[in-house]
Amino acid sequence: MTNLIAWIFRIAVFVVLAVFASKHSQPITLHYYLDQSVELPLSVALLIFFALGAIISLIFARRCH
């Protein structure tokens, strides 16, 4: 029963994130040093920076233990 509840929760989170990504698909421009820039959809940029933050947090959490 708990496995079914976990799958329902996963599907609900996926649907919410998919709707968010479809509503925030306008392109943004990220500017770097030396006049370099890249154009990405807003949802992709948020996903990249969220993943980088999670990875950095995991690295620091493992080093502190």
Phi and psi in radians as a Rosetta constraint file:
Dihedral C 1 N 2 CA 2 C 2 CIRCULARHARMONIC -1.196 0.35
Dihedral N 2 CA 2 C 2 N 3 CIRCULARHARMONIC -0.510 0.35
Dihedral C 2 N 3 CA 3 C 3 CIRCULARHARMONIC -1.135 0.35
Dihedral N 3 CA 3 C 3 N 4 CIRCULARHARMONIC -0.693 0.35
Dihedral C 3 N 4 CA 4 C 4 CIRCULARHARMONIC -1.135 0.35
Dihedral N 4 CA 4 C 4 N 5 CIRCULARHARMONIC -0.747 0.35
Dihedral C 4 N 5 CA 5 C 5 CIRCULARHARMONIC -1.117 0.35
Dihedral N 5 CA 5 C 5 N 6 CIRCULARHARMONIC -0.694 0.35
Dihedral C 5 N 6 CA 6 C 6 CIRCULARHARMONIC -1.103 0.35
Dihedral N 6 CA 6 C 6 N 7 CIRCULARHARMONIC -0.730 0.35
Dihedral C 6 N 7 CA 7 C 7 CIRCULARHARMONIC -1.178 0.35
Dihedral N 7 CA 7 C 7 N 8 CIRCULARHARMONIC -0.684 0.35
Dihedral C 7 N 8 CA 8 C 8 CIRCULARHARMONIC -1.092 0.35
Dihedral N 8 CA 8 C 8 N 9 CIRCULARHARMONIC -0.718 0.35
Dihedral C 8 N 9 CA 9 C 9 CIRCULARHARMONIC -1.118 0.35
Dihedral N 9 CA 9 C 9 N 10 CIRCULARHARMONIC -0.751 0.35
Dihedral C 9 N 10 CA 10 C 10 CIRCULARHARMONIC -1.084 0.35
Dihedral N 10 CA 10 C 10 N 11 CIRCULARHARMONIC -0.755 0.35
Dihedral C 10 N 11 CA 11 C 11 CIRCULARHARMONIC -1.124 0.35
Dihedral N 11 CA 11 C 11 N 12 CIRCULARHARMONIC -0.712 0.35
Dihedral C 11 N 12 CA 12 C 12 CIRCULARHARMONIC -1.115 0.35
Dihedral N 12 CA 12 C 12 N 13 CIRCULARHARMONIC -0.748 0.35
Dihedral C 12 N 13 CA 13 C 13 CIRCULARHARMONIC -1.121 0.35
Dihedral N 13 CA 13 C 13 N 14 CIRCULARHARMONIC -0.734 0.35
Dihedral C 13 N 14 CA 14 C 14 CIRCULARHARMONIC -1.070 0.35
Dihedral N 14 CA 14 C 14 N 15 CIRCULARHARMONIC -0.748 0.35
Dihedral C 14 N 15 CA 15 C 15 CIRCULARHARMONIC -1.124 0.35
Dihedral N 15 CA 15 C 15 N 16 CIRCULARHARMONIC -0.757 0.35
Dihedral C 15 N 16 CA 16 C 16 CIRCULARHARMONIC -1.081 0.35
Dihedral N 16 CA 16 C 16 N 17 CIRCULARHARMONIC -0.775 0.35
Dihedral C 16 N 17 CA 17 C 17 CIRCULARHARMONIC -1.180 0.35
Dihedral N 17 CA 17 C 17 N 18 CIRCULARHARMONIC -0.630 0.35
Dihedral C 17 N 18 CA 18 C 18 CIRCULARHARMONIC -1.165 0.35
Dihedral N 18 CA 18 C 18 N 19 CIRCULARHARMONIC -0.710 0.35
Dihedral C 18 N 19 CA 19 C 19 CIRCULARHARMONIC -1.142 0.35
Dihedral N 19 CA 19 C 19 N 20 CIRCULARHARMONIC -0.734 0.35
Dihedral C 19 N 20 CA 20 C 20 CIRCULARHARMONIC -1.035 0.35
Dihedral N 20 CA 20 C 20 N 21 CIRCULARHARMONIC -0.800 0.35
Dihedral C 20 N 21 CA 21 C 21 CIRCULARHARMONIC -1.125 0.35
Dihedral N 21 CA 21 C 21 N 22 CIRCULARHARMONIC -0.660 0.35
Dihedral C 21 N 22 CA 22 C 22 CIRCULARHARMONIC -1.257 0.35
Dihedral N 22 CA 22 C 22 N 23 CIRCULARHARMONIC -0.539 0.35
Dihedral C 22 N 23 CA 23 C 23 CIRCULARHARMONIC -1.401 0.35
Dihedral N 23 CA 23 C 23 N 24 CIRCULARHARMONIC -0.369 0.35
Dihedral C 23 N 24 CA 24 C 24 CIRCULARHARMONIC -2.046 0.35
Dihedral N 24 CA 24 C 24 N 25 CIRCULARHARMONIC 0.939 0.35
Dihedral C 24 N 25 CA 25 C 25 CIRCULARHARMONIC -1.740 0.35
Dihedral N 25 CA 25 C 25 N 26 CIRCULARHARMONIC 0.079 0.35
Dihedral C 25 N 26 CA 26 C 26 CIRCULARHARMONIC -1.158 0.35
Dihedral N 26 CA 26 C 26 N 27 CIRCULARHARMONIC 2.509 0.35
Dihedral C 26 N 27 CA 27 C 27 CIRCULARHARMONIC -1.320 0.35
Dihedral N 27 CA 27 C 27 N 28 CIRCULARHARMONIC 2.542 0.35
Dihedral C 27 N 28 CA 28 C 28 CIRCULARHARMONIC -2.177 0.35
Dihedral N 28 CA 28 C 28 N 29 CIRCULARHARMONIC 2.753 0.35
Dihedral C 28 N 29 CA 29 C 29 CIRCULARHARMONIC -1.988 0.35
Dihedral N 29 CA 29 C 29 N 30 CIRCULARHARMONIC 2.159 0.35
Dihedral C 29 N 30 CA 30 C 30 CIRCULARHARMONIC -1.757 0.35
Dihedral N 30 CA 30 C 30 N 31 CIRCULARHARMONIC 2.148 0.35
Dihedral C 30 N 31 CA 31 C 31 CIRCULARHARMONIC -1.739 0.35
Dihedral N 31 CA 31 C 31 N 32 CIRCULARHARMONIC 2.339 0.35
Dihedral C 31 N 32 CA 32 C 32 CIRCULARHARMONIC -1.974 0.35
Dihedral N 32 CA 32 C 32 N 33 CIRCULARHARMONIC -3.068 0.35
Dihedral C 32 N 33 CA 33 C 33 CIRCULARHARMONIC -1.217 0.35
Dihedral N 33 CA 33 C 33 N 34 CIRCULARHARMONIC 2.804 0.35
Dihedral C 33 N 34 CA 34 C 34 CIRCULARHARMONIC 1.033 0.35
Dihedral N 34 CA 34 C 34 N 35 CIRCULARHARMONIC 0.652 0.35
Dihedral C 34 N 35 CA 35 C 35 CIRCULARHARMONIC 0.982 0.35
Dihedral N 35 CA 35 C 35 N 36 CIRCULARHARMONIC 0.545 0.35
Dihedral C 35 N 36 CA 36 C 36 CIRCULARHARMONIC -1.627 0.35
Dihedral N 36 CA 36 C 36 N 37 CIRCULARHARMONIC 2.531 0.35
Dihedral C 36 N 37 CA 37 C 37 CIRCULARHARMONIC -2.617 0.35
Dihedral N 37 CA 37 C 37 N 38 CIRCULARHARMONIC 2.785 0.35
Dihedral C 37 N 38 CA 38 C 38 CIRCULARHARMONIC -2.444 0.35
Dihedral N 38 CA 38 C 38 N 39 CIRCULARHARMONIC 2.503 0.35
Dihedral C 38 N 39 CA 39 C 39 CIRCULARHARMONIC -1.921 0.35
Dihedral N 39 CA 39 C 39 N 40 CIRCULARHARMONIC 2.160 0.35
Dihedral C 39 N 40 CA 40 C 40 CIRCULARHARMONIC -2.362 0.35
Dihedral N 40 CA 40 C 40 N 41 CIRCULARHARMONIC 2.732 0.35
Dihedral C 40 N 41 CA 41 C 41 CIRCULARHARMONIC -1.159 0.35
Dihedral N 41 CA 41 C 41 N 42 CIRCULARHARMONIC 2.589 0.35
Dihedral C 41 N 42 CA 42 C 42 CIRCULARHARMONIC -1.014 0.35
Dihedral N 42 CA 42 C 42 N 43 CIRCULARHARMONIC -0.724 0.35
Dihedral C 42 N 43 CA 43 C 43 CIRCULARHARMONIC -1.128 0.35
Dihedral N 43 CA 43 C 43 N 44 CIRCULARHARMONIC -0.609 0.35
Dihedral C 43 N 44 CA 44 C 44 CIRCULARHARMONIC -1.208 0.35
Dihedral N 44 CA 44 C 44 N 45 CIRCULARHARMONIC -0.739 0.35
Dihedral C 44 N 45 CA 45 C 45 CIRCULARHARMONIC -1.091 0.35
Dihedral N 45 CA 45 C 45 N 46 CIRCULARHARMONIC -0.744 0.35
Dihedral C 45 N 46 CA 46 C 46 CIRCULARHARMONIC -1.105 0.35
Dihedral N 46 CA 46 C 46 N 47 CIRCULARHARMONIC -0.713 0.35
Dihedral C 46 N 47 CA 47 C 47 CIRCULARHARMONIC -1.112 0.35
Dihedral N 47 CA 47 C 47 N 48 CIRCULARHARMONIC -0.742 0.35
Dihedral C 47 N 48 CA 48 C 48 CIRCULARHARMONIC -1.100 0.35
Dihedral N 48 CA 48 C 48 N 49 CIRCULARHARMONIC -0.830 0.35
Dihedral C 48 N 49 CA 49 C 49 CIRCULARHARMONIC -1.243 0.35
Dihedral N 49 CA 49 C 49 N 50 CIRCULARHARMONIC -0.535 0.35
Dihedral C 49 N 50 CA 50 C 50 CIRCULARHARMONIC -1.147 0.35
Dihedral N 50 CA 50 C 50 N 51 CIRCULARHARMONIC -0.774 0.35
Dihedral C 50 N 51 CA 51 C 51 CIRCULARHARMONIC -1.117 0.35
Dihedral N 51 CA 51 C 51 N 52 CIRCULARHARMONIC -0.727 0.35
Dihedral C 51 N 52 CA 52 C 52 CIRCULARHARMONIC -1.100 0.35
Dihedral N 52 CA 52 C 52 N 53 CIRCULARHARMONIC -0.713 0.35
Dihedral C 52 N 53 CA 53 C 53 CIRCULARHARMONIC -1.115 0.35
Dihedral N 53 CA 53 C 53 N 54 CIRCULARHARMONIC -0.708 0.35
Dihedral C 53 N 54 CA 54 C 54 CIRCULARHARMONIC -1.148 0.35
Dihedral N 54 CA 54 C 54 N 55 CIRCULARHARMONIC -0.723 0.35
Dihedral C 54 N 55 CA 55 C 55 CIRCULARHARMONIC -1.135 0.35
Dihedral N 55 CA 55 C 55 N 56 CIRCULARHARMONIC -0.779 0.35
Dihedral C 55 N 56 CA 56 C 56 CIRCULARHARMONIC -1.101 0.35
Dihedral N 56 CA 56 C 56 N 57 CIRCULARHARMONIC -0.712 0.35
Dihedral C 56 N 57 CA 57 C 57 CIRCULARHARMONIC -1.099 0.35
Dihedral N 57 CA 57 C 57 N 58 CIRCULARHARMONIC -0.733 0.35
Dihedral C 57 N 58 CA 58 C 58 CIRCULARHARMONIC -1.124 0.35
Dihedral N 58 CA 58 C 58 N 59 CIRCULARHARMONIC -0.706 0.35
Dihedral C 58 N 59 CA 59 C 59 CIRCULARHARMONIC -1.085 0.35
Dihedral N 59 CA 59 C 59 N 60 CIRCULARHARMONIC -0.820 0.35
Dihedral C 59 N 60 CA 60 C 60 CIRCULARHARMONIC -1.208 0.35
Dihedral N 60 CA 60 C 60 N 61 CIRCULARHARMONIC -0.572 0.35
Dihedral C 60 N 61 CA 61 C 61 CIRCULARHARMONIC -1.179 0.35
Dihedral N 61 CA 61 C 61 N 62 CIRCULARHARMONIC -0.666 0.35
Dihedral C 61 N 62 CA 62 C 62 CIRCULARHARMONIC -1.261 0.35
Dihedral N 62 CA 62 C 62 N 63 CIRCULARHARMONIC -0.569 0.35
Dihedral C 62 N 63 CA 63 C 63 CIRCULARHARMONIC -1.289 0.35
Dihedral N 63 CA 63 C 63 N 64 CIRCULARHARMONIC -0.491 0.35
Dihedral C 63 N 64 CA 64 C 64 CIRCULARHARMONIC -1.397 0.35
Dihedral N 64 CA 64 C 64 N 65 CIRCULARHARMONIC -0.289 0.35
